[in-house]
Amino acid sequence: MTQLSPALARKMATQLARIALNGIAEALPPDDQRRSVLIEAAERHARVGLTGIGSGEYMGEHWLGSFALYILGCAPQDETG
């Protein structure tokens, strides 16, 4: 991968943050047709955002990595309820 500029890293982070679309989809009734559209969009954004993880630079390795933890389900869970 070429150099990951801060601007590109921010765009990738925005892509990764859109994983929240999964949460919106889960709140909809199971038979709601919008669920599949939201889940597909979240997966597409995650694929694009994760491409910066292996950049070898701080913005990709550390900053985007923190977003990736949430997508992969590895982030610490809030134990307060």
C-alpha positions in Angstrom: 0.0 0.0 0.0 1.2 3.5 -0.7 1.7 6.1 2.0 -1.4 6.5 4.1 -2.0 10.3 4.5 -4.0 11.6 7.5 -6.8 12.6 5.1 -7.1 9.1 3.7 -6.9 7.6 7.2 -9.8 9.8 8.3 -11.8 8.7 5.2 -11.1 5.1 6.1 -12.1 5.7 9.7 -15.4 7.1 8.5 -15.9 3.9 6.5 -15.1 1.8 9.6 -17.4 3.9 11.8 -20.3 3.0 9.5 -20.3 -0.4 11.0 -23.0 1.2 13.2 -25.3 0.4 10.4 -25.4 -3.1 11.7 -26.7 -1.9 15.0 -29.5 0.0 13.2 -30.3 -3.1 11.2 -30.5 -5.2 14.4 -33.0 -2.8 15.8 -35.4 -3.3 12.9 -38.0 -6.1 12.9 -36.5 -9.4 11.4 -38.8 -9.2 8.3 -37.9 -5.6 7.5 -36.3 -5.4 4.0 -34.0 -2.6 5.1 -32.1 -4.9 7.3 -30.3 -6.6 4.5 -29.5 -3.3 2.8 -28.0 -1.9 6.0 -26.0 -5.0 6.7 -24.6 -5.1 3.2 -23.6 -1.4 3.4 -21.9 -1.9 6.7 -19.9 -4.9 5.4 -18.9 -2.9 2.3 -17.8 0.0 4.3 -15.8 -2.3 6.7 -14.0 -3.9 3.7 -12.9 -0.5 2.4 -11.9 0.8 5.8 -9.9 -2.2 6.7 -7.6 -1.9 3.7 -5.5 0.7 5.6 -4.7 -1.5 8.5 -1.6 -3.1 7.0 -0.1 0.2 5.8 2.9 0.1 8.2 2.2 3.6 9.4 0.9 4.9 12.6 -2.5 6.1 11.2 -3.2 2.7 9.7 -1.6 0.4 12.3 -2.8 2.0 15.5 -5.6 4.5 14.8 -7.6 2.4 12.2 -6.7 -0.7 14.2 -8.8 0.6 17.1 -11.8 0.8 14.8 -11.1 -2.7 13.5 -11.3 -4.1 17.0 -14.9 -3.0 17.2 -15.7 -4.5 13.8 -14.1 -7.8 14.6 -15.8 -7.9 18.0 -12.5 -7.8 20.0 -13.1 -4.5 21.7 -13.7 -4.4 25.5 -17.3 -4.5 26.3 -19.0 -2.0 28.6 -19.8 -4.0 31.7 -22.2 -1.5 33.2 -25.1 -2.8 31.3 
